[in-house]
């Protein structure tokens, strides 16, 4: 298996994790497909969203796979006037990752990361390992501490 930036970063900082592979469907890169392929509860599968604030600064948000981001709640938590989704064409330039394989770990550009508070209800959560078909299982507290993530209610 190819090591991704996310995996290399976790190894370098000696953070415990497990890798989970799944079959990729290029027509369905969503969290529901990951849940079906892995047999895991959608509630613990977190999707990584890339957004920009009014200053065009990168913001990363991790939310449960079945939920939708609330841009107003996120903007308030981030102390921004406005937040919008990053255009897909700009995803790789800003994050180094592709759609369906964007991890909050290993992003090269300066950014702020947020996660929905429900992550703390779980012993482990699942999130992208930095490429399609690869997920990382990790203790949410370890992830939050390592990336200095802000926790809050950021879903609809």
C-alpha positions in Angstrom: 0.0 0.0 0.0 1.3 3.5 -0.9 2.0 5.7 2.1 0.1 9.0 1.9 1.0 12.3 3.5 -1.5 11.6 6.3 0.0 8.2 7.1 3.5 9.5 7.0 2.6 12.3 9.3 1.0 10.1 11.9 4.0 7.7 11.8 6.4 10.6 12.2 4.6 11.8 15.3 4.0 8.3 16.7 0.2 8.7 16.8 -1.7 5.4 17.0 -4.0 4.5 14.1 -5.3 1.7 12.0 -5.7 1.7 8.2 -8.9 0.4 6.6 -9.1 -0.2 2.9 -12.3 -0.3 0.9 -13.4 -0.8 -2.7 -13.7 2.6 -4.5 -16.6 3.5 -6.7 -15.6 6.5 -8.8 -19.3 7.3 -9.2 -19.9 7.4 -5.4 -17.1 8.8 -3.3 -19.3 9.6 -0.3 -19.3 8.5 3.3 -22.4 6.3 2.8 -20.5 4.2 0.3 -17.6 3.9 2.7 -20.0 2.8 5.4 -21.5 0.2 3.1 -18.1 -1.1 1.9 -16.5 -1.3 5.4 -19.6 -2.4 7.4 -19.0 0.5 9.8 -21.6 2.8 11.3 -22.0 6.0 9.3 -22.0 7.9 12.6 -18.2 7.2 13.1 -17.2 7.9 9.5 -16.3 11.6 9.3 -16.0 13.4 5.9 -13.4 16.1 5.4 -14.7 19.3 3.8 -12.5 22.1 2.4 -13.7 25.6 2.6 -12.5 29.2 2.3 -13.2 32.2 4.4 -13.7 35.8 3.1 -9.9 36.2 3.1 -9.5 33.1 0.9 -7.9 31.3 3.9 -8.3 27.5 4.0 -10.6 26.0 6.6 -11.1 22.3 7.0 -14.2 20.8 8.6 -14.8 17.2 9.7 -18.4 16.2 10.1 -20.2 12.9 10.4 -20.8 11.3 7.0 -24.6 11.5 7.1 -24.7 15.1 8.1 -24.4 18.5 6.3 -22.2 21.4 7.2 -23.9 24.6 8.6 -21.8 27.4 7.1 -23.2 30.0 9.4 -22.4 27.9 12.5 -18.9 27.2 11.2 -18.3 30.9 10.3 -19.4 32.0 13.8 -17.1 29.4 15.4 -14.2 30.4 13.1 -14.9 34.1 13.8 -15.3 34.7 10.1 -17.8 36.9 8.2 -18.4 34.3 5.5 -17.3 30.8 4.6 -17.9 29.0 1.4 -17.0 25.6 0.0 -13.7 25.4 -1.9 -14.2 24.9 -5.6 -13.4 21.3 -6.6 -10.9 22.5 -9.2 -8.9 24.2 -6.4 -8.9 21.2 -4.0 -5.6 19.7 -4.9 -3.8 23.0 -5.0 -5.0 23.9 -1.5 -4.8 20.5 0.2 -2.6 18.2 -1.9 -5.5 15.8 -2.0 -8.2 14.8 -4.4 -12.0 14.6 -4.0 -12.9 11.4 -2.1 -9.4 11.2 -0.6 -9.0 14.5 1.3 -7.7 14.0 4.8 -7.5 16.6 7.5 -4.0 15.2 8.3 -1.0 16.1 6.1 -2.4 19.2 4.4 0.5 21.4 3.3 -1.0 24.8 3.3 -1.7 26.8 6.5 -5.3 26.2 7.6 -7.6 26.0 10.6 -9.5 22.7 11.3 -12.8 22.2 13.0 -14.6 19.0 13.9 -18.2 18.3 15.0 -18.6 17.7 18.7 -20.1 14.2 18.2 -16.6 12.9 17.5 -15.9 13.0 21.2 -18.7 10.5 21.8 -16.7 7.8 20.1 -13.6 5.8 21.1 -12.5 5.8 17.4 -13.6 7.7 14.3 -12.9 6.9 10.7 -11.6 9.5 8.2 -9.9 9.7 4.9 -6.3 8.3 4.8 -5.3 10.7 2.1 -6.4 8.7 -1.0 -9.5 7.1 -2.3 -10.0 3.6 -0.9 -8.1 4.3 2.3 -9.5 5.3 5.7 -7.7 6.0 9.0 -9.3 4.8 12.3 -8.1 7.0 15.1 -8.9 8.2 18.6 -10.7 11.5 18.1 -9.0 13.0 21.2 -5.5 12.2 19.7 -6.5 13.7 16.4 -7.9 16.9 18.0 -4.8 17.3 20.2 -2.4 16.7 17.4 -4.0 19.0 14.8 -5.1 21.6 17.4 -8.7 21.2 16.1 -11.5 23.4 17.3 -14.6 21.3 18.4 -18.1 22.6 18.1 -21.6 22.2 16.6 -21.0 22.8 12.9 -23.8 20.7 11.3 -27.4 21.5 10.3 
